[in-house]
Amino acid sequence: MITKFAVSRAMTTTVFLSGLIALPALAVAAERPLGADPVAACATLSGAGSGAIKVDTAALTEPKPLTVAPGGPTPAARISPATPQFCRVLGHIDPTDPKAPPIRFQLNLPLQWNGRSVQYGGGGFNGVLITGLSLPPAAPFDSASPLARGFATYGTDSGHETKPGEPPQLFAANDEAFVNFAHASYKKVRDAAAMLMERAYGAKPERMYFVGSSEGGREGLTMAQRYPADFDGIFARVPVINWVGLQHAGTRAGLATMGEGWIRPAQVKFVHDAVLAACDAQDGVADALVEDAVGCKARFDPAKLLCASGAGGDTCLSEAQLIAIRTLLSPYKFPFALANGITEYPGWGVSGEGTKSFGPTGGWSAWWLGSAPPALPPVPANGIAWVYGAGGIAHIFARDPNFDVRKYRVEDFADRVREVSALMDSTNPDLSAFKARGGKLIMLEYMADYAQSPYAGIGYFEQVQKRMGEAATAEFARLYAAPGVDHVGSGAPSSVDMLSVLVDWVEKGRAPGDLVVVEQQPALPVTVDRSLPLCRWPAWPQYKAGDSKSAASFVCAR
């Protein structure tokens, strides 16, 4: 824990550490220093490389304190954890196609290395350099970063750079860039980082971990499926597993809100309140949280919100709006099989429709509906699912930037859809090679996620159990589901130090059971607002007695 705080009066709150952060011992072997002279050892990496791998710059940084920004794209993005002095290595990997962009990466080498490394996944369509300096997905806001704990950390832009004002899918016109985004860049950067770690410390990394959320979660599962020998432990939070299915389902849900189907912000709150009225107390306590999300989806009937004949306003829904909601909640069915025999994308769940995660918006408003009805081409005021899905249909499946997605028929592009699915979808349930090498996998789904359906990850995990057997799956994989939490971790308790859980499992054989998540605000001092059990799927937290803001008052109902 951080022992003392000194808070500045600047717009950005700054916290200085008095000494080192006390953490559980994570020693693999004796720590390795970055040479007798770290400045010289770091400088020798500049210009280093092998083949297509090039190091552009390498230099020691100065220590930086923990900072909390006054605003940010997500709550966790406001947190910049403290960093010690380290060697920052910036490099790139040259493409084979001269028209393809290079793969850029950043590697951070601590002065005292614990023999471990952590690769960070990206997000969205990537296109920005992942520095590896942030907290891992779901980590408590007051925890130390892996770099501060002695891990070497690294990330990549996945082989393209998105420029302001351009569609995020523009890079996919180049085949090599798209393959890099799909899987190749993460493997290439992993190998480059391992080579540079060995050069810097005189030893190969003893343990290699991967952490990622959303697109980064897909990347983690991709590594387990395509490159099972590369990582000892993988944490995939809200992974976009069935990528092709998500783009199609998100586009369909957006089309349903064109015209009269669009749901106004005040009506979003109305639906949110109606879901709570139908489901909140069913789990034992009225705490403004739906703990049993699966039961709520079966119980909640949006048809009861239909406006009476001649009525309108923000306290009822039109027939077109009900159709839009039913579209969101129902599966998207393909007329042919995708990779690994997948034929549908599951519908979304219920609860958290009005969650605030992006300043004044979140839930449906951020991901599905936006602040304005869907436009062609998509505009920033549209929901993120529409910007991603409609843009993906045009740029990646139709391969025509001017394509009118209202005229899209998946049958007309079947070959391309299958081709993209083979590249992008992390749906292969055969993880036997990953298990055989001793790998451990932890998946975490948020049950109020409207960026991607949590039921996609749940369905994948159940396919792994079906393919490998439940007992065999339990030897190396876990799935947790947090109720009431949206895609970025807002709305309910969601923070847990999953990297330490993963390390304990990989290195000490401590298989995790049910855990505890806490809810925090990105402000100082960091406090815990409430906590809940984080239950292994298919269990969920059921209230028994006591303080409803304490995990001790709940049990995991199976």
C-alpha positions as CSV (number, residue, x, y, z in Angstrom):
1,M,0.0,0.0,0.0
2,I,1.0,3.6,-0.4
3,T,2.2,4.9,3.0
4,K,2.0,8.6,2.7
5,F,0.3,11.1,0.3
6,A,1.3,14.6,-0.6
7,V,-1.5,16.1,-2.7
8,S,-0.7,19.0,-5.0
9,R,-3.2,21.9,-5.7
10,A,-2.8,21.6,-9.4
11,M,-5.6,20.6,-11.7
12,T,-3.9,17.2,-12.0
13,T,-3.7,15.6,-8.6
14,T,-0.3,14.3,-7.8
15,V,0.7,11.7,-5.2
16,F,4.4,11.2,-4.2
17,L,5.5,7.9,-2.8
18,S,7.5,7.9,0.4
19,G,9.8,4.9,-0.3
20,L,8.8,1.8,-2.1
21,I,5.3,0.3,-2.5
22,A,4.9,-2.7,-0.3
23,L,3.7,-5.7,-2.3
24,P,3.6,-9.4,-1.9
25,A,6.9,-11.1,-2.8
26,L,6.9,-12.2,-6.4
27,A,10.4,-13.5,-6.7
28,V,11.0,-16.1,-9.5
29,A,14.8,-16.0,-8.9
30,A,17.3,-13.4,-7.8
31,E,16.6,-10.0,-9.3
32,R,18.8,-9.0,-12.2
33,P,20.1,-5.5,-12.4
34,L,20.2,-3.6,-15.7
35,G,24.0,-3.7,-15.7
36,A,26.5,-2.1,-13.3
37,D,25.9,1.2,-15.1
38,P,22.2,1.4,-16.1
39,V,22.6,4.5,-18.1
40,A,25.3,2.9,-20.3
41,A,23.4,-0.5,-20.4
42,C,20.3,1.3,-21.6
43,A,22.1,3.4,-24.2
44,T,23.7,0.3,-25.8
45,L,20.3,-0.8,-26.8
46,S,19.8,2.2,-29.1
47,G,20.2,1.1,-32.7
48,A,20.2,-2.6,-31.7
49,G,18.0,-5.1,-33.5
50,S,17.9,-8.3,-35.5
51,G,16.6,-8.6,-39.1
52,A,13.4,-6.5,-39.4
53,I,13.5,-5.5,-35.7
54,K,15.0,-2.0,-35.1
55,V,15.4,-0.1,-31.9
56,D,14.9,3.6,-32.6
57,T,15.8,5.0,-29.1
58,A,16.6,3.7,-25.7
59,A,17.1,6.0,-22.7
60,L,16.6,6.1,-18.9
61,T,13.5,8.0,-17.7
62,E,13.1,9.9,-14.5
63,P,10.8,8.6,-11.7
64,K,7.2,9.9,-11.9
65,P,4.6,10.0,-9.1
66,L,1.1,8.7,-9.2
67,T,-1.2,11.2,-10.9
68,V,-5.0,11.4,-11.2
69,A,-6.3,13.5,-14.1
70,P,-9.5,15.6,-13.6
71,G,-11.1,13.9,-16.6
72,G,-10.5,11.2,-19.1
73,P,-12.1,8.8,-21.6
74,T,-12.7,6.2,-18.9
75,P,-12.4,6.2,-15.1
76,A,-9.3,4.0,-15.2
77,A,-7.7,6.2,-17.9
78,R,-7.5,9.0,-15.4
79,I,-5.0,7.0,-13.3
80,S,-1.3,7.2,-14.2
81,P,0.5,5.0,-11.7
82,A,3.8,5.8,-10.3
83,T,6.8,4.8,-12.3
84,P,10.3,4.2,-11.1
85,Q,13.4,5.1,-13.2
86,F,13.5,2.6,-16.1
87,C,14.9,2.1,-19.6
88,R,12.3,3.1,-22.2
89,V,13.0,1.3,-25.5
90,L,11.1,2.5,-28.6
91,G,11.4,0.4,-31.7
92,H,9.7,-0.9,-34.8
93,I,9.5,-4.0,-37.0
94,D,9.7,-3.4,-40.7
95,P,6.9,-4.8,-42.9
96,T,7.3,-7.2,-45.8
97,D,5.0,-5.1,-48.0
98,P,6.7,-1.7,-48.5
99,K,3.2,-0.1,-48.6
100,A,2.3,-1.5,-45.1
101,P,3.1,0.5,-42.0
102,P,5.7,-0.7,-39.6
103,I,4.8,-2.3,-36.3
104,R,5.8,0.1,-33.5
105,F,6.5,-1.1,-29.9
106,Q,7.5,0.2,-26.6
107,L,9.5,-1.9,-24.1
108,N,10.1,-0.8,-20.5
109,L,13.0,-2.3,-18.6
110,P,13.2,-1.9,-14.8
111,L,16.6,-1.3,-13.2
112,Q,15.9,-4.3,-11.0
113,W,14.1,-7.0,-13.0
114,N,12.2,-9.8,-11.4
115,G,12.5,-12.1,-14.4
116,R,8.9,-11.6,-15.5
117,S,7.3,-9.7,-18.4
118,V,3.8,-8.4,-19.2
119,Q,2.5,-7.7,-22.7
120,Y,-0.4,-5.3,-22.8
121,G,-3.2,-5.6,-25.3
122,G,-4.8,-2.8,-27.2
123,G,-8.3,-1.5,-27.7
124,G,-10.9,-0.8,-30.4
125,F,-9.1,-0.9,-33.7
126,N,-5.8,-0.1,-32.1
127,G,-3.7,2.4,-34.1
128,V,-2.1,4.0,-31.0
129,L,1.1,2.8,-29.3
130,I,0.4,0.9,-26.1
131,T,3.1,2.0,-23.7
132,G,2.8,-0.7,-21.0
133,L,3.0,1.9,-18.3
134,S,-0.7,1.9,-17.2
135,L,-2.4,-0.3,-14.6
136,P,-3.5,-3.8,-15.9
137,P,-7.2,-4.2,-16.7
138,A,-9.4,-4.2,-13.6
139,A,-6.6,-3.3,-11.3
140,P,-7.4,-1.3,-8.2
141,F,-6.7,2.4,-8.7
142,D,-4.2,2.5,-5.8
143,S,-2.2,-0.5,-6.8
144,A,1.3,-0.4,-8.2
145,S,1.9,-0.9,-11.9
146,P,3.7,-4.1,-13.0
147,L,6.7,-2.0,-14.0
148,A,7.0,-0.7,-10.4
149,R,6.8,-4.3,-9.2
150,G,9.8,-5.3,-11.3
151,F,8.1,-6.6,-14.4
152,A,9.4,-5.7,-17.9
153,T,6.4,-4.4,-19.7
154,Y,5.6,-3.7,-23.4
155,G,2.9,-3.0,-26.0
156,T,2.4,-2.2,-29.6
157,D,0.3,-0.2,-32.0
158,S,-0.4,-3.5,-33.8
159,G,1.1,-2.3,-37.0
160,H,-0.7,0.9,-37.9
161,E,-1.4,4.5,-36.7
162,T,-4.8,6.1,-36.7
163,K,-4.7,9.8,-37.5
164,P,-7.2,12.2,-36.1
165,G,-10.4,12.6,-38.2
166,E,-9.9,9.4,-40.2
167,P,-12.0,6.2,-39.9
168,P,-10.3,3.8,-37.5
169,Q,-10.7,0.9,-40.0
170,L,-8.8,2.7,-42.8
171,F,-5.7,0.6,-42.3
172,A,-7.5,-2.6,-43.2
173,A,-7.2,-1.8,-46.9
174,N,-3.6,-3.1,-46.7
175,D,-3.7,-6.9,-46.3
176,E,-0.4,-7.1,-44.3
177,A,-1.6,-4.4,-41.9
178,F,-4.8,-6.3,-41.3
179,V,-3.0,-9.6,-40.6
180,N,-0.8,-7.7,-38.2
181,F,-3.9,-6.3,-36.4
182,A,-5.5,-9.8,-36.4
183,H,-2.6,-11.6,-34.7
184,A,0.9,-11.3,-36.3
185,S,2.0,-8.1,-34.6
186,Y,1.5,-9.4,-31.1
187,K,3.6,-12.5,-31.8
188,K,6.4,-10.4,-33.5
189,V,6.5,-7.9,-30.7
190,R,6.6,-10.6,-28.1
191,D,9.6,-12.2,-29.7
192,A,11.3,-8.9,-30.2
193,A,10.8,-8.0,-26.5
194,A,12.1,-11.3,-25.3
195,M,15.2,-10.9,-27.5
196,L,15.8,-7.4,-26.1
197,M,15.3,-8.5,-22.5
198,E,17.9,-11.2,-22.9
199,R,20.3,-8.6,-24.4
200,A,19.7,-6.2,-21.6
201,Y,19.8,-8.5,-18.6
202,G,21.8,-11.5,-20.0
203,A,18.9,-13.8,-19.4
204,K,15.7,-14.8,-21.0
205,P,12.4,-13.9,-19.2
206,E,11.4,-16.8,-16.8
207,R,7.7,-16.0,-17.0
208,M,5.7,-14.2,-19.6
209,Y,2.2,-12.8,-19.1
210,F,-0.4,-11.2,-21.3
211,V,-3.1,-8.8,-20.1
212,G,-5.8,-7.2,-22.3
213,S,-9.3,-5.8,-22.3
214,S,-11.9,-5.7,-25.1
215,E,-9.8,-5.9,-28.3
216,G,-6.8,-6.6,-26.0
217,G,-8.8,-9.5,-24.5
218,R,-9.3,-10.9,-28.0
219,E,-5.6,-10.6,-28.5
220,G,-4.9,-12.6,-25.3
221,L,-7.1,-15.4,-26.4
222,T,-5.6,-15.3,-29.9
223,M,-2.2,-15.9,-28.3
224,A,-3.5,-18.9,-26.3
225,Q,-5.0,-20.3,-29.5
226,R,-2.4,-19.5,-32.2
227,Y,0.8,-19.3,-30.2
228,P,0.2,-21.6,-27.1
229,A,3.9,-21.9,-26.2
230,D,4.5,-18.1,-25.8
231,F,2.8,-17.2,-22.5
232,D,2.6,-18.7,-19.1
233,G,-0.5,-16.8,-18.0
234,I,-3.2,-14.7,-19.8
235,F,-5.8,-12.4,-18.4
236,A,-8.6,-11.5,-20.9
237,R,-11.2,-9.0,-19.7
238,V,-14.4,-8.5,-21.7
239,P,-12.7,-10.0,-24.8
240,V,-14.1,-9.4,-28.2
241,I,-14.1,-13.1,-29.0
242,N,-16.4,-13.4,-32.0
243,W,-15.2,-10.2,-33.7
244,V,-17.0,-10.7,-37.0
245,G,-20.3,-11.5,-35.2
246,L,-19.9,-8.3,-33.1
247,Q,-19.4,-6.0,-36.1
248,H,-22.6,-7.5,-37.8
249,A,-24.7,-7.5,-34.6
250,G,-23.6,-4.0,-33.7
251,T,-24.5,-2.7,-37.2
252,R,-27.9,-4.4,-37.1
253,A,-28.7,-2.9,-33.7
254,G,-27.7,0.5,-35.1
255,L,-29.9,0.1,-38.2
256,A,-32.8,-0.7,-35.9
257,T,-32.5,2.8,-34.3
258,M,-32.6,4.7,-37.5
259,G,-35.7,7.0,-37.7
260,E,-38.4,6.2,-35.1
261,G,-36.4,3.4,-33.5
262,W,-33.9,5.8,-31.8
263,I,-34.3,5.9,-28.0
264,R,-33.8,9.3,-26.4
265,P,-31.5,9.7,-23.3
266,A,-34.5,10.3,-21.0
267,Q,-36.1,7.1,-22.2
268,V,-32.8,5.3,-21.6
269,K,-33.2,6.2,-17.9
270,F,-36.8,5.1,-18.0
271,V,-35.8,1.7,-19.3
272,H,-32.9,1.5,-16.7
273,D,-35.3,2.2,-13.9
274,A,-37.8,-0.3,-15.2
275,V,-35.2,-3.0,-15.2
276,L,-34.3,-2.2,-11.6
277,A,-37.9,-2.3,-10.6
278,A,-38.3,-5.7,-12.2
279,C,-35.1,-7.3,-11.0
280,D,-33.2,-5.4,-8.3
281,A,-34.8,-7.0,-5.2
282,Q,-35.0,-10.5,-6.8
283,D,-31.4,-11.2,-5.6
284,G,-32.2,-10.5,-2.0
285,V,-31.7,-6.8,-1.5
286,A,-32.7,-3.6,-3.2
287,D,-29.2,-2.1,-3.8
288,A,-29.7,-0.4,-7.3
289,L,-27.8,-3.4,-8.7
290,V,-29.0,-6.5,-10.6
291,E,-26.8,-9.3,-9.3
292,D,-28.6,-12.1,-11.2
293,A,-28.2,-10.7,-14.7
294,V,-29.2,-14.0,-16.4
295,G,-32.4,-14.3,-14.3
296,C,-33.2,-10.7,-15.1
297,K,-32.9,-11.2,-18.8
298,A,-35.5,-14.0,-18.6
299,R,-37.7,-11.9,-16.3
300,F,-37.7,-8.5,-17.9
301,D,-40.3,-7.9,-20.6
302,P,-39.8,-4.6,-22.5
303,A,-43.3,-4.9,-24.0
304,K,-44.7,-3.7,-20.7
305,L,-43.1,-0.3,-21.5
306,L,-45.2,0.2,-24.7
307,C,-47.0,3.5,-24.9
308,A,-50.8,3.4,-24.6
309,S,-52.6,4.3,-27.8
310,G,-52.1,8.0,-28.5
311,A,-49.6,8.4,-25.7
312,G,-46.0,9.5,-26.0
313,G,-43.2,11.2,-24.1
314,D,-40.2,9.9,-22.1
315,T,-42.1,7.5,-19.8
316,C,-43.1,4.9,-22.5
317,L,-41.7,3.4,-25.7
318,S,-43.1,3.3,-29.2
319,E,-43.4,0.0,-31.2
320,A,-40.4,1.0,-33.3
321,Q,-38.3,1.5,-30.1
322,L,-39.5,-1.9,-28.7
323,I,-38.4,-3.5,-32.0
324,A,-35.0,-1.9,-31.6
325,I,-34.6,-3.3,-28.0
326,R,-35.7,-6.7,-29.1
327,T,-33.1,-6.5,-31.9
328,L,-30.4,-5.7,-29.4
329,L,-31.3,-8.6,-27.1
330,S,-31.7,-11.3,-29.7
331,P,-28.9,-13.3,-31.5
332,Y,-27.6,-12.3,-34.9
333,K,-27.8,-15.5,-37.0
334,F,-25.5,-16.1,-40.0
335,P,-26.7,-18.1,-42.9
336,F,-23.4,-19.9,-43.1
337,A,-20.7,-21.0,-40.5
338,L,-17.9,-18.8,-39.5
339,A,-14.5,-20.1,-38.2
340,N,-14.8,-22.9,-35.7
341,G,-18.4,-23.6,-36.7
342,I,-19.9,-20.4,-35.1
343,T,-23.2,-19.5,-36.7
344,E,-24.5,-16.7,-34.5
345,Y,-23.6,-13.8,-32.2
346,P,-25.5,-13.8,-28.9
347,G,-27.8,-11.0,-28.0
348,W,-26.9,-8.5,-25.3
349,G,-28.2,-8.7,-21.7
350,V,-30.1,-6.3,-19.5
351,S,-29.2,-4.0,-16.6
352,G,-26.8,-1.0,-16.6
353,E,-28.7,0.7,-19.5
354,G,-28.1,4.1,-17.9
355,T,-24.6,3.6,-16.4
356,K,-22.4,6.7,-16.5
357,S,-18.9,5.8,-17.6
358,F,-17.9,8.4,-20.2
359,G,-18.6,11.6,-18.2
360,P,-22.4,12.2,-18.5
361,T,-23.0,9.1,-20.7
362,G,-22.4,5.4,-20.6
363,G,-24.4,2.2,-21.0
364,W,-26.8,2.3,-24.0
365,S,-26.0,6.0,-24.7
366,A,-22.3,5.5,-25.1
367,W,-22.2,2.2,-26.9
368,W,-25.4,1.6,-28.7
369,L,-27.4,4.8,-29.2
370,G,-25.1,7.8,-29.0
371,S,-26.4,11.3,-28.6
372,A,-27.8,11.4,-32.1
373,P,-29.4,8.7,-34.4
374,P,-27.1,6.7,-36.6
375,A,-25.7,8.7,-39.6
376,L,-24.0,7.6,-42.8
377,P,-21.1,7.9,-42.7
378,P,-20.9,7.6,-38.9
379,V,-20.3,10.7,-36.9
380,P,-18.7,11.1,-33.4
381,A,-22.2,11.7,-31.9
382,N,-23.2,8.2,-32.9
383,G,-22.9,5.2,-30.6
384,I,-19.5,3.5,-30.6
385,A,-21.0,0.2,-31.8
386,W,-22.3,2.0,-34.9
387,V,-19.0,3.8,-35.6
388,Y,-17.2,0.5,-35.3
389,G,-19.7,-1.8,-36.9
390,A,-20.9,0.3,-39.9
391,G,-17.3,1.4,-40.5
392,G,-16.2,-2.3,-40.4
393,I,-18.9,-3.4,-42.8
394,A,-17.8,-0.7,-45.3
395,H,-14.0,-0.8,-45.0
396,I,-13.4,-4.5,-44.1
397,F,-16.2,-6.6,-45.5
398,A,-17.4,-4.7,-48.5
399,R,-14.0,-3.0,-48.9
400,D,-15.7,0.1,-50.2
401,P,-15.4,3.3,-48.0
402,N,-18.5,4.7,-49.7
403,F,-20.6,1.5,-49.2
404,D,-24.2,2.1,-48.0
405,V,-24.5,-0.4,-45.1
406,R,-28.3,-0.2,-45.4
407,K,-28.0,-2.3,-48.5
408,Y,-25.6,-4.8,-47.0
409,R,-26.5,-8.5,-47.2
410,V,-24.1,-10.9,-45.6
411,E,-24.8,-13.6,-48.2
412,D,-23.3,-11.3,-50.9
413,F,-20.0,-11.1,-49.1
414,A,-19.8,-14.7,-47.7
415,D,-16.3,-15.4,-48.8
416,R,-14.8,-12.2,-47.4
417,V,-16.8,-12.7,-44.1
418,R,-15.3,-16.2,-43.7
419,E,-11.8,-14.9,-44.6
420,V,-12.0,-12.2,-41.9
421,S,-13.4,-14.7,-39.4
422,A,-10.5,-17.0,-39.9
423,L,-8.1,-14.1,-39.2
424,M,-10.0,-12.3,-36.4
425,D,-12.2,-14.6,-34.4
426,S,-10.7,-16.1,-31.3
427,T,-13.3,-18.9,-31.1
428,N,-11.2,-22.0,-31.2
429,P,-12.1,-24.0,-28.1
430,D,-9.2,-26.4,-28.3
431,L,-6.7,-25.0,-25.8
432,S,-5.0,-28.4,-25.2
433,A,-1.6,-27.1,-26.4
434,F,-1.8,-24.1,-24.1
435,K,-2.8,-26.4,-21.2
436,A,-0.1,-28.9,-22.0
437,R,2.6,-26.2,-21.7
438,G,1.3,-25.3,-18.3
439,G,-0.5,-22.1,-19.3
440,K,-3.2,-20.5,-17.2
441,L,-6.1,-18.4,-18.5
442,I,-8.5,-16.1,-16.6
443,M,-11.4,-14.5,-18.4
444,L,-13.6,-11.8,-16.9
445,E,-17.0,-10.7,-18.3
446,Y,-19.0,-7.7,-17.2
447,M,-22.8,-8.4,-17.2
448,A,-23.8,-4.9,-18.1
449,D,-21.5,-4.6,-21.1
450,Y,-23.0,-3.0,-24.2
451,A,-19.8,-2.7,-26.2
452,Q,-19.8,-6.5,-26.7
453,S,-22.1,-9.2,-25.4
454,P,-20.8,-11.0,-22.3
455,Y,-22.7,-14.0,-23.5
456,A,-20.1,-14.3,-26.3
457,G,-17.3,-15.0,-23.8
458,I,-19.6,-17.2,-21.7
459,G,-20.5,-19.2,-24.7
460,Y,-16.9,-19.6,-25.7
461,F,-15.9,-20.8,-22.2
462,E,-18.7,-23.3,-22.2
463,Q,-17.4,-24.6,-25.6
464,V,-14.0,-25.0,-24.1
465,Q,-15.5,-27.1,-21.3
466,K,-17.5,-29.1,-23.8
467,R,-14.4,-29.7,-25.9
468,M,-11.9,-30.4,-23.1
469,G,-14.2,-31.5,-20.3
470,E,-15.1,-29.5,-17.2
471,A,-12.5,-31.1,-14.9
472,A,-9.7,-30.6,-17.4
473,T,-10.8,-27.0,-18.1
474,A,-10.8,-26.2,-14.4
475,E,-7.1,-27.2,-14.2
476,F,-6.0,-24.2,-16.3
477,A,-8.9,-21.8,-17.0
478,R,-11.3,-19.7,-15.0
479,L,-14.3,-17.5,-16.1
480,Y,-15.7,-14.8,-13.7
481,A,-18.7,-12.6,-14.3
482,A,-19.2,-9.3,-12.5
483,P,-22.8,-8.1,-12.3
484,G,-23.8,-4.5,-13.1
485,V,-20.4,-3.5,-14.6
486,D,-20.1,-1.9,-18.0
487,H,-17.4,-2.4,-20.6
488,V,-14.9,-0.1,-19.0
489,G,-15.5,-1.1,-15.4
490,S,-18.1,1.4,-14.3
491,G,-21.4,0.9,-12.5
492,A,-20.6,-1.7,-9.8
493,P,-17.6,-3.2,-8.0
494,S,-15.1,-4.3,-10.6
495,S,-11.5,-3.8,-9.4
496,V,-9.4,-6.8,-8.5
497,D,-5.6,-7.4,-8.8
498,M,-6.0,-10.2,-11.3
499,L,-2.3,-10.1,-12.3
500,S,-1.3,-11.3,-8.8
501,V,-4.0,-13.9,-8.9
502,L,-2.6,-15.2,-12.2
503,V,1.0,-15.1,-11.0
504,D,0.0,-17.1,-7.9
505,W,-1.7,-19.7,-10.1
506,V,1.1,-20.0,-12.6
507,E,4.0,-20.0,-10.2
508,K,2.7,-21.3,-6.9
509,G,-0.1,-23.6,-8.1
510,R,-2.8,-21.6,-6.2
511,A,-5.9,-22.1,-8.3
512,P,-8.3,-19.2,-7.7
513,G,-11.8,-19.7,-6.3
514,D,-14.4,-17.0,-5.9
515,L,-12.7,-13.6,-5.4
516,V,-13.8,-10.1,-4.3
517,V,-14.1,-7.0,-6.4
518,V,-14.3,-3.4,-5.1
519,E,-15.7,-0.2,-6.4
520,Q,-13.5,2.9,-6.3
521,Q,-13.6,6.4,-7.7
522,P,-10.6,7.9,-9.6
523,A,-9.9,10.4,-6.9
524,L,-7.6,10.8,-4.0
525,P,-7.5,9.5,-1.4
526,V,-8.6,6.2,-3.0
527,T,-11.4,4.7,-1.0
528,V,-13.6,1.6,-1.4
529,D,-17.3,2.5,-1.9
530,R,-18.5,-1.1,-1.8
531,S,-17.5,-4.6,-2.5
532,L,-19.0,-7.8,-3.9
533,P,-18.0,-11.4,-4.4
534,L,-16.6,-12.1,-7.9
535,C,-18.1,-15.5,-8.5
536,R,-16.9,-18.2,-10.9
537,W,-19.4,-18.7,-13.7
538,P,-22.2,-19.6,-13.5
539,A,-22.5,-18.4,-9.9
540,W,-23.7,-14.9,-9.0
541,P,-23.7,-12.9,-5.7
542,Q,-26.8,-13.5,-3.6
543,Y,-27.5,-11.4,-0.5
544,K,-27.8,-13.2,2.8
545,A,-27.6,-10.5,5.6
546,G,-25.7,-7.5,6.8
547,D,-24.3,-4.4,5.0
548,S,-25.3,-4.5,1.3
549,K,-22.1,-2.6,0.4
550,S,-19.9,-5.4,1.8
551,A,-18.9,-8.6,0.0
552,A,-19.2,-10.4,3.3
553,S,-23.0,-10.0,3.2
554,F,-23.2,-12.1,0.0
555,V,-22.6,-15.7,-1.1
556,C,-22.0,-17.0,-4.5
557,A,-25.2,-18.8,-5.5
558,R,-24.6,-21.7,-7.9
